[in-house]
Amino acid sequence: MNFVSTRDARLTNESVSPACAIKRGIAINGGLYMPGHIPTLSADDLKAMRTMSYPECAAKIISMYLSDYTYEELLEDANNAYSTERFPNGAIGMRDIDNGKFFLELWHGPTCAFKDMALQIMPRLLSRALKKTAEDREAVILVATSGDTGKAALEGYCDVDGINIEVFYPAGGVSKVQEMQMVTQKGKNVNVAAVNGNFDDAQGEVKRIFIDKAFVKEMNEKGYFLTSANSINFGRLVPQIVYYVFAYLRLIEEQGAEIGKEVDICVPTGNFGNILAAYMAKRMGLPFRKFICASNENNILTDFINTGVYDKNRDFKLTISPSMDILVSSNLERLLYLIAGDEKVRLWMRDLRSERGAYTVDEETLAAIKTEFCGYFCSEDNTKATIKKYFDEHGYLMDTHTAVAAYCADKFREENGSDVPMIIASTASPFKFAQGVYGALTGNVPEDAVKALDMLADISGQAIPAPLSTAVNSDVRFTEKIDVSSMRDSVRNFLNK
Ligand SMILES: *Cc1c(COP(=O)(O)O)cnc(C)c1O
């Protein structure tokens, strides 16, 4: 199977192997890589998959896309990625909370957030891609983070062959727990630096470093190439399809139903990667009925699904579900590609980059989107109220992002009925956002993120997840605090060690 760009591949005629798509991350014309076709799973295939372990299911599905990787290679990677050491309670959790609402818990991994599901295996796919494409340089991953992605990337790339990773976070701009998670990171190929400035300063400089020809040349001469770890890489998307298939099979089992029974899917959405993976599972043959795209007060996607206008000219809001605070959802481009094709996508993305900062899809495309997707959003007050309601009524504790989805799922069911079971993606441990969750339950937001862990454990009667308590009690390893102008030197020093 070959991969092509979402932005009119015919113009550049780019068609690359899966390994090459993973190594490059982004297509030459600025588009995102997509497989030449979407492979399918028949009802018989799905039946046969009911007895598979999570790693087996992962190897099976990923091998259908990454045709230049063998099933055995992928099984080895999946076994290592989703080992009991990294996921002591199993790769996923499925909690049937209330009348056929299944919370698909994707945060049982080493950083307690759903990004682990992809970032535990993606580095292994990249490491193999380097060998498969006969790359003789080592990769250098640079990440600017506002908190969560940094830790998940460090944990995923730590001690992976042929890859180095440096994470920059804004000094004073992440929570104490997030900072401790990063500065205590183990591994010989990792570096972490606090940057004086905010997230945009750090992110802006990383972007400039990527296109700094002199620096790229210098790295090349030293035997390195720069790449990123963000969710536009297909290697991060494909592992996310797996848990929707796996979860569906568990749901069928639990309900004593037959394969073919329809379910709805609700996903708290930021960059559109997670919900797109669910949609791709449908295109593979899973009987998913409606996709509920749940947003927080940064509700650009809600507006888009309702009107067909994607307009980024609006205020950016800081919310208690910060991983969804986003104005440009990169992976939406892949949905548009699947629904409307590459020629249209190229023009829309040009409009988005232009002074207008917006695009409008045609009526046919909007109608096609609306048959599959519903957009809802949840205010800050409703996020808090939802956390409290589910805890009071069902004893179920959820984080702020999951609460956005739970609220939108309930709203969808109020308007459309609840005749079909619903899978709701639960994307972070409530302890990962302990301040917001404790605040929702009590009305008082603890000032100290570390103390908030204990306070939340006290009132919920639940234990702090081991990765979080370990992080706040480990020795600090990285203390570098630098100006934006020193980020290149920091990379040089790290690689010279
Ligand atoms: C990244 C993230 C999201 C958003 O997922 P996308 O794939 O970017 O839509 C939601 N919740 C949490 C906790 C996250 O870390």
The ligand as a Gaussian input file, in Angstrom:
#p B3LYP/6-31G(d) Opt

LIG

0 1
 C       -5.013000      15.286000      23.129000
 C       -6.192000      15.132000      24.022000
 C       -7.517000      15.265000      23.549000
 C       -7.832000      15.627000      22.098000
 O       -7.572000      14.572000      21.213000
 P       -7.431000      14.876000      19.636000
 O       -7.002000      13.593000      19.033000
 O       -6.388000      15.942000      19.536000
 O       -8.760000      15.326000      19.155000
 C       -8.569000      15.074000      24.434000
 N       -8.326000      14.792000      25.740000
 C       -7.087000      14.659000      26.227000
 C       -6.896000      14.378000      27.674000
 C       -5.973000      14.813000      25.398000
 O       -4.735000      14.705000      25.909000

